[in-house]
Amino acid sequence: MFRPKIPANPTPAGHLMPPVTVEPTTVVPSEQVPPPVPVAPAPSRPTVQLTPGTALALVGGGTAVVLVVGAVLVSMLLAVAITGASVAVCALVIRSLVHADAKRR
């Protein structure tokens, strides 16, 4: 039961090809071609125009995101604080019970 069972390795099935030998080739240098001069592409998209309404919507959306993220983080911090306080109270109760039990003996 505790001895490992080693599976038998079956013979490979399918067509096996012999290894291919690679013959070295000589490198013939070619003439140096100068790199092409980069041409700045014409802008295909218009630039973004911010109207007062769009700017106000962006500010409102950003404010909403900051408030939601802040509320989530504060609630998580509050949950950790409440959990820590309850664990501390439980530790005090257990310690007083153990101490009271040891005093009676």
C-alpha angles and dihedrals in degrees: 000000000000096000114096117240110226111209118231112251107236119220112263114263125213136045115319118202123210116246114277118234117221117217116214116242130205121247115230114200115228130206117286112253116202113239115257118261109254114242119205109239118235112251107262096187126059118240118261113264115207114208121193090255092052092047090050091050091050092050091048092048092048091049091051092050092049092049094049094047090046092051091050093049093047092050091050090050090049091050091052091048093050091047091050092049093050092049089051091051091049090051091051092049093048091047092051091048092051091045092049091048091051091049093056094058 
